[in-house]
């Protein structure tokens, strides 16, 4: 058979190439996006997460009632067309409080994750790039922090700086630091010996430029996966702190505090506790599903 040579001429003994044989190579991010779209479980989690963010942003337009307005005449009312999720012991509409609680929980999750990410990635970059005594000091301090369970460490931080939403964000951010730092350090250790890093160093690039322009972008994929999973962990930790009375204070419509208030009415009005519990379950599950999908999509071993 004859193939096609330069000038679209037939070349003896050369097989013709199939149409589309030469395709433009896809980047890691575009390839990961394609794989993510083909993952129905991850896309389900992503859609739910987007809907939760939309509800949080438009809480004042979606909620049918004021979340702190009391109506003692309707105390512990069962779910009905008037109150879709019923009312609590003070007659407050639970559905409205759940909607406003979405904004509070997502704010804690995102800001706590961002705080932990900024501190952890900075420490991981410095530790992995410079090594030596700096690496030893940073890693040993993080090992000491990892010796404490996350919730216990958050409780200790809240006990020192006091309860409140802002302090919960700080506590969640601090206990998220070791995860980001260790993942970033591991990536930097494997990347800093690559040829492009050595070439940048030989061309006189400063250490800060090498870390920001060359190392960090190539270490971004696992950091993004960890960030998505830590949002779910931060929301769950914040709810646990509020359940213990160390987070949001009454009458703030926070899911953990609502769950704590409703536990004593489980036998006579189970909807008071089960509704915020389901909200926590759905939110944490959606971000975990999205994080697992991102982990699979960004795995370079799965690229074709």
C-alpha positions in Angstrom: 0.0 0.0 0.0 1.1 3.6 -0.6 1.1 6.3 2.1 1.1 10.0 1.6 4.4 11.9 1.7 5.3 15.6 1.4 3.1 17.4 -1.0 0.4 14.8 -0.6 2.3 12.4 -2.8 2.1 8.6 -2.4 5.2 7.0 -0.8 5.8 3.4 -1.9 5.8 0.9 1.0 4.3 3.3 3.6 0.9 2.6 5.0 -1.4 5.6 5.1 -2.2 7.1 8.5 -5.7 7.1 9.8 -7.5 10.4 9.9 -6.9 12.2 13.2 -3.8 10.1 14.0 -1.9 13.3 15.0 -3.9 15.0 17.7 -3.0 18.0 19.7 -1.8 16.7 23.2 -4.0 17.6 26.1 -2.7 19.2 29.3 -3.0 17.5 32.7 -5.8 19.9 33.6 -7.9 19.5 30.5 -7.4 15.7 30.6 -8.4 15.7 34.3 -11.5 17.8 33.5 -12.6 15.2 30.9 -12.1 12.4 33.3 -14.0 14.3 36.0 -17.0 14.9 33.7 -17.1 11.1 33.1 -17.3 10.4 36.8 -21.0 10.5 37.8 -20.3 10.2 41.5 -17.9 13.1 41.6 -20.2 15.2 39.4 -23.1 14.5 41.7 -21.0 15.8 44.6 -19.9 18.8 42.6 -23.5 19.7 41.6 -24.6 19.4 45.2 -21.7 21.6 46.4 -22.5 24.2 43.8 -26.2 24.2 44.9 -25.1 24.6 48.5 -22.9 27.6 47.6 -25.8 29.2 45.6 -28.1 28.7 48.6 -25.6 30.2 50.9 -25.1 33.3 48.7 -28.9 33.8 48.3 -29.9 32.8 51.8 -31.9 36.1 52.4 -33.9 35.5 49.2 -34.5 31.8 49.7 -35.4 31.6 53.4 -39.1 32.1 54.0 -38.7 33.4 57.6 -36.3 35.3 59.8 -34.0 32.6 61.2 -34.0 34.1 64.7 -37.7 35.2 64.9 -39.5 33.4 67.7 -43.1 32.2 67.7 -43.8 30.4 70.9 -47.3 29.5 69.9 -45.8 27.2 67.2 -43.2 25.6 69.5 -42.0 22.2 68.2 -44.5 22.2 65.3 -44.2 19.3 63.0 -43.2 19.7 59.3 -46.1 21.2 57.3 -46.6 23.4 54.2 -46.3 26.5 56.4 -43.0 25.3 58.0 -41.4 22.8 55.7 -39.0 21.4 58.3 -41.1 22.2 61.4 -40.1 24.6 64.2 -37.8 24.3 67.2 -38.7 24.8 70.9 -38.7 28.6 70.4 -41.0 28.4 67.4 -38.3 29.4 64.9 -38.6 28.0 61.4 -36.0 25.2 61.1 -35.9 25.3 57.3 -34.9 29.0 57.3 -32.3 28.3 60.0 -30.9 25.5 57.9 -30.6 27.8 54.9 -28.8 30.5 56.9 -26.7 27.8 58.5 -25.4 26.8 55.1 -23.7 30.2 54.7 -22.2 29.9 58.1 -20.9 26.3 57.7 -19.5 27.0 54.2 -17.8 30.2 55.4 -16.1 28.3 58.2 -15.1 25.4 55.8 -13.7 27.6 53.1 -12.0 30.2 55.3 -10.6 27.5 57.7 -9.3 25.6 54.7 -7.7 28.7 53.1 -6.0 29.6 56.4 -4.6 26.1 56.8 -3.6 26.0 53.1 -1.7 29.3 53.2 0.3 28.4 56.3 0.8 24.8 55.4 1.8 25.3 51.8 4.3 28.1 52.9 5.9 25.8 55.5 5.9 22.9 53.1 7.6 24.9 50.3 10.3 26.2 52.7 10.9 22.9 54.4 11.1 20.8 51.2 13.2 23.4 49.2 15.8 24.3 51.8 16.0 21.1 53.8 18.6 20.9 56.5 17.9 22.2 60.0 14.9 24.2 58.8 13.2 21.1 57.4 13.9 19.2 60.7 12.5 22.0 62.9 9.3 22.5 60.9 8.6 18.8 60.5 9.2 18.0 64.2 6.8 20.8 65.2 4.2 19.5 62.9 4.8 16.0 64.2 4.0 17.3 67.7 0.8 18.8 66.4 -0.2 15.6 64.7 0.2 13.8 68.0 -3.1 15.4 69.0 -6.4 14.4 67.5 -7.8 17.1 65.3 -10.9 17.8 67.3 -9.0 17.7 70.6 -6.5 20.2 69.2 -9.3 22.4 68.1 -10.9 22.3 71.5 -7.6 23.2 73.1 -7.3 26.2 70.8 -10.9 27.3 71.5 -10.2 27.0 75.2 -7.3 29.4 74.9 -8.8 32.0 72.5 -12.4 31.6 73.5 -15.6 30.5 71.6 -17.0 32.2 68.5 -17.2 31.7 64.8 -14.0 33.6 64.0 -12.1 31.6 66.6 -13.5 28.4 65.2 -12.1 29.4 61.8 -8.7 29.9 63.4 -8.9 26.6 65.2 -9.9 24.7 62.1 -7.2 26.4 60.0 -4.5 25.6 62.6 -5.3 21.9 62.8 -5.3 21.7 59.0 -1.8 23.0 58.6 0.1 19.7 59.0 -1.8 18.0 56.2 -1.0 20.8 53.6 2.6 21.1 54.8 3.4 17.4 54.5 1.8 17.0 51.1 3.6 20.1 49.8 6.9 19.1 51.2 6.7 15.7 49.6 5.9 17.2 46.2 8.7 19.7 46.5 11.3 17.0 47.4 10.4 15.1 44.2 10.3 18.2 42.0 13.3 20.3 43.1 15.8 17.9 41.4 14.0 18.2 38.0 15.9 19.6 35.1 13.7 22.7 34.7 14.4 23.7 38.4 18.1 23.2 38.0 18.1 25.2 34.8 16.2 28.1 36.6 18.7 28.0 39.4 21.7 28.1 37.0 20.1 31.1 35.2 20.2 33.0 38.5 16.5 32.8 39.5 15.9 33.6 43.1 14.7 31.0 45.5 11.3 32.7 45.9 10.8 32.8 42.2 11.7 29.1 41.8 9.3 28.1 44.5 6.4 30.3 43.3 6.8 30.0 39.5 8.1 26.5 39.1 7.6 24.3 42.1 4.2 25.4 43.4 2.3 25.1 40.1 3.5 21.6 39.6 2.6 20.6 43.1 -0.9 22.1 42.8 -2.9 19.0 41.9 -2.6 17.1 45.2 -3.0 20.4 47.2 -6.3 21.0 45.4 -7.5 17.5 46.3 -6.5 17.9 49.9 -8.2 21.4 50.0 -11.5 19.9 48.8 -11.4 17.2 51.4 -10.4 19.5 54.1 -13.5 21.7 53.5 -15.6 18.7 54.5 -13.4 18.1 57.5 -13.6 21.7 58.6 -17.4 21.8 58.3 -17.7 18.6 60.4 -15.2 19.9 63.0 -17.0 23.3 63.3 -20.3 21.5 63.8 -18.7 19.3 66.5 -17.4 22.4 68.3 -20.7 24.1 68.1 -22.4 20.9 69.4 -20.2 21.1 72.4 -21.0 24.8 72.9 -17.5 26.0 71.9 -18.5 27.3 68.5 -21.4 29.5 67.4 -23.4 30.9 70.2 -27.2 31.3 70.4 -29.2 32.4 68.5 -26.8 31.9 65.6 -28.3 29.3 63.2 -25.3 27.0 63.0 -26.0 23.3 62.2 -24.0 21.9 65.1 -25.6 24.2 67.6 -29.1 23.3 66.2 -28.3 19.6 66.6 -27.2 20.2 70.2 -30.4 22.1 71.0 -32.6 19.4 69.4 -31.1 16.3 71.0 -33.3 16.6 74.1 -36.4 16.6 72.0 -35.7 13.4 70.0 -38.6 11.5 71.5 -41.3 14.2 71.0 -40.0 16.2 68.0 -37.2 14.2 66.2 -37.3 16.7 63.3 -35.6 19.3 65.4 -32.3 17.3 65.5 -32.6 15.1 62.4 -32.9 18.0 59.9 -29.6 19.8 60.8 -28.0 16.3 61.0 -29.1 15.5 57.5 -27.8 18.9 56.3 -24.3 18.1 57.8 -24.4 14.7 56.2 -25.3 15.9 52.7 -22.8 18.8 52.8 -19.8 16.7 54.0 -20.7 13.8 51.7 -20.8 16.1 48.6 -17.4 17.6 49.2 -15.9 14.2 50.0 -17.3 12.8 46.7 -16.0 15.7 44.8 -12.6 15.4 46.5 -12.4 11.7 45.7 -13.3 12.4 42.1 -10.6 15.1 41.8 -8.0 12.7 43.3 -8.8 10.1 40.6 -9.0 12.7 37.8 -5.7 14.4 38.7 -3.8 11.1 39.1 -1.2 11.2 36.3 -1.0 7.4 36.3 -4.5 7.2 34.9 -3.7 9.4 31.9 -3.8 7.8 28.5 
